[in-house]
Amino acid sequence: AENSVLFSEAFAFMAFCRLHDVNLILESGVYRGFSTEVWSLFAKDVVAIDLFPAAEIFEAAKQRLNHRTNVRLIQGNGKVLLPQVLDA
């Protein structure tokens, strides 16, 4: 998909996560949510953070991910919010 992870990259990443029993994926830079949706198919929990400078991009991501119950979509600065998520 446009501006997103390639299927081969996603496959390699998820294989690594399975090998090492990764349950939580933190993503900074969501755009329209394609890669976030891919991660949500394999990971127990996904926290995805993006600035979403355009409201329509945020809405597109929310629409794409609204059926994924294991995704937490956050609008904000990943540099600030990711450490807070890790500490929680």
Residue pairs with C-beta under 8 A, 6 or more apart in sequence:
1 32
1 34
3 31
3 32
4 31
4 32
4 34
4 35
5 13
5 34
5 35
5 38
10 35
10 38
10 39
14 38
14 39
14 42
14 43
16 22
17 25
17 42
17 43
18 42
22 43
23 43
23 44
23 45
24 43
24 44
24 45
24 46
24 47
25 39
25 43
25 45
25 46
25 47
26 46
26 47
26 48
26 49
26 82
26 85
26 86
27 35
27 36
27 39
27 46
27 47
27 48
27 49
28 48
28 49
28 50
28 78
28 79
28 82
29 50
29 78
30 36
30 48
30 49
30 50
30 52
30 61
30 73
31 50
31 57
31 61
32 57
32 60
32 61
32 64
33 48
33 60
33 61
33 62
33 64
33 65
33 73
34 64
36 46
36 48
36 61
36 64
36 65
36 68
36 71
36 73
37 64
37 65
37 68
37 71
39 46
39 48
40 46
40 65
40 68
40 70
40 71
43 70
44 70
45 70
45 72
46 68
46 70
46 71
46 72
47 71
47 72
47 74
47 85
48 61
48 65
48 71
48 72
48 73
48 74
49 74
49 75
49 76
49 77
49 78
49 81
49 82
49 85
50 58
50 61
50 74
50 75
50 78
51 75
51 76
51 77
51 78
52 58
52 61
52 75
58 75
61 73
62 73
65 71
65 73
74 81
74 85
